[in-house]
Amino acid sequence: MIRGLIWGDGHTGAKAGITPPRRWNDDFRKTQELLWTETRRMIRTLGPLDFDIYVGDGVDGDGKRDSIGLLETDTKVQAELAAEVLSIPKIPRGCRYYEYGTPYHTVGSYSYEEPIAEKIGADIADGHLLRIGGVRINARHPVGRSDIPYGQGTPTYKEAVRDQLEAILSGTESADLILRGHAHYSTRMDIGYKTAIIVPCLEWPETVFGRKCKAIYYHMGIGELIIRRPDDWEYRPHLLPFKIVRRREWRDVKLSSK
């Protein structure tokens, strides 16, 4: 049996991203500590792992238009902190795969994620086509995002169809499993024997980033992939035990009398 960790979108460097203890900030310490300790707990609960796939956005970047949400603006320091995060699981060297994240977060005068991959010994690429235990895996970061409550699985379905069309056009085999990140919610679509999955994130919907979140569903956590045979595999999302919903509280407005 082969077991792998599937995770991503930690956005280290953001105040709401997953942050090692040495950089916890007083204003966000409570949520930073929760995210760090619960993520470590879940990963260690999985036990020994054979490989991992990180689906990108390991750092939050230089902020560009919203640096008010950053804990650390130096992207080299962000990469060092992110490497600490990615070192939580003990993965055999040569069995780590890292997908380039969104250029908005991860590219400036250089690629901010390449030092992370180098530090942890991961193979970094703009998409991997992997055959692990006989299971064909198409892993990449970007995927469409839907703010329609009943349509959040649709972009995932599109990725599965796209993979099958690309396989036909290139004369290759299609994937058994498509993995994507980016959307910050966990969802799954099955088409026959093909499965497409969006992996949960590791960033709180807070600070300026939280103001931009419109989707009803938002999930933080990790994924576990168990491969027994090429035709017998299982993906399990492990979501952090926090209720993440927008607070709704009606406010009474008292008008001054004229």
N, C-alpha and C positions, 0 to 999 in steps of 0.2 A: 504494500500500500504506500502511496506517495501523498504527502500532505504539504500544502503550500499556503502562504499568507498573501492575500490580495488586499491592497490598501492604497491610500493616496490622498491628495488634496489636504495636506497638513498646514499649508500656508504659514510655515514658521517664519517669524519676523513680524507678523501681524499681532496685535495685542490679543486678538481672539483666536489665533492659531495655536497649534500644539507647541508648547514651549518647555524646554528643559528647566529643572528647578533653579539653576543658578541665575536664570534671567527672569524669574517671576517678578511681576510688577505689582506694587501695593494696590493700585486701583483695580487690577484685574486678577489679583492673586487667587481668589476663591475659585473662579472658573478655570484659570490656568492649571491650578493644582488638581482640580477634579478631572479635567481632560487628560492630563499626564498620568495620574495614578490609575484611572480607570482603563486607559488604553494599555498601559503596562500590564495591568491585572489580566485583561482579556487575552493579550498575546501570550503571556506566560501560562495561562490556563490551557491554551492549545497544545502545549507540550512541544516536543522536538518537531522541527519543520525542515523540509527538504529544499524548499525554494521560496522565493517571494517575488511578486510583481507589484511594483509601485507605479500607479497610473498618473503620476505627474503633479505639478504644482506643489512641490516640496517647500518652496519659499514663496513669500508674498511679493517680493520685488521692491523696487525703489519707490513705490507709491504713486508715481506719476501725478495723477490728479487728486488723490485722496491719501496723502501721507499722514494725515491726522490719525489714521487707524493703525499706524505702524508702531511697534515696540522698538524695532531696530532698523535704521535706514541703510546701514552698510551691508551691501548684498554679500560681501565675502564673509562677514560675521553671520549673516542669516544662513549661509551655506554650512558653516561650521556647526551652528545650532541644529540645523536640519539633519546633518550627519549623525549627531547624537540621537536624534529621534529615530532615525532609520537603523541605528545600532541596537535598539531595544531587542529585536529578535536575533537569535544566533543562527544565522543562515550560512551553510557551507559556501566558501568562496567559489566563485564561478557559477553560482546558482541564483544570482540576483539580477533582476531586470527592472529597468527604470525607463519610463516613458517621458519624453519631453512634455512639459506642461504648456499652458497658454502663454503665447509670447508677451501679452500684456503684463503678466506677473514675472516671467522668467527670462526675458531677453532685454538687454540694453546695449552697452558697449561690448558685452560678451554674454555667453550663455551662463546664467547664474546657477544652473543645475549641474553642469558638468563637474564642478569641484565636489559636489555631494557624491555623485556616482563614482568618481575617482577615489574618494575617501573610503567608501564602503565596499569598493570592488565590484560595482554593478555595471552591467552592459547597458548603456543608455542609447536610445534611438527614438526616432519619430515613428513609433509603431514597431511591434515585434510580431512575427509569425513563428510560433513555437509549437513543437510537438513534444509534449511531456507525458510520459507513460502511455503514449499512443493517442492522446487527446490533442487535437489541433486547436490552438488558442491564438486568437487575433486580439492583441492588446494594444491600445492607443489611448491618448488622453481625451481629445476633443469629441464632443457629442452635442447634438442639438438639445436645447432645454425648453421645456414647455411650462408656462405658468397656468395652463388650463388644468383644473383639478382632475378632470377625467382623461386628460391627454398626456400625462407625464410619462407614460410608457411608450408613446408613439415614436419619439426620436430613437429609442432603443430598438424598436421594431425596424425602423429605417436602416439602422446599422447592420442588422442581420440580412436584410434584403440586399443592401449595397455589397456586403461581403460575398453573397452568392453570385451577384452579377459580375463582380470583379473576377471571381474564380472562373466563370464561364468565359469571359473575354480573354483571360490570360492562359486558359487551358490548364488550370491547377485545381487542386481540391479546395473546397470551401471549409471554413472553420466549423468546429463543433461548438466552440464557446467564444463569444465576443465579449471582451471586457473594456469598459470605458469609465472615465471619471468625470470631472468637470461640473456636473449638474448639482452636486451636493444633496442628492437624495438617492435612496436605494430602491431599485426597481428591477424587474426581470420580465422578459418576454420570451416565449417559446414558440418556435415555428417547426412543427414536426420534431425532428431530432436535433434541431439547432437551437441554441440558447444565447440570448444577448442580455448582458447585465450592466447596470450602472452601479459602481462601487460607492458606498457611503463615504463621507468626508471626515476630516479631523479638525474642523474649525467651527467655533461657535458663531451663530448668526447675530453678532454684536457689533458695536462701534459703527463706523460709517458703512461698512459692508452690510450690516444688518438692515440698514435703511433701504438698501437696494434689493433685498430679497423679497420677491413677490409670491413665490410658489408656496402653496399651503403646506406641502410635505417637505420636510428637511430632516435628514438623517445623518447622525455621526456614528462612526464605528469602523469595523474592519470586515473582511470576508475571509472565509476558509474554504479551500478547494481540496477535496479528498478524491484521489484517483485510485480505483481498485483495478480496473481493466479499461481498455479503450472504450468499451460500451457500458461501463459502470463507473460513473463519477458523480460527485455531488458538490454543489456549492451551497455554503451556509453563511448568510450574513449574520454578524454579531453586532447588534446595535447598542450603543451606550444607553444605560437605563435612565435617561432624562426625558421628561415631557417637554418637547420643543414646539410650542405654539405661541402665536402672538397674543399678548395680553389684551383683553377687551374689557374696558371699564368705562361706563358711561359717566360723563361729567356734567353735573348740573350747572347751568349758567344762570347767574343772577344778574339781571339787568338793573342798572340804576334808575330810579324813578325820576321823572322830569318834574 
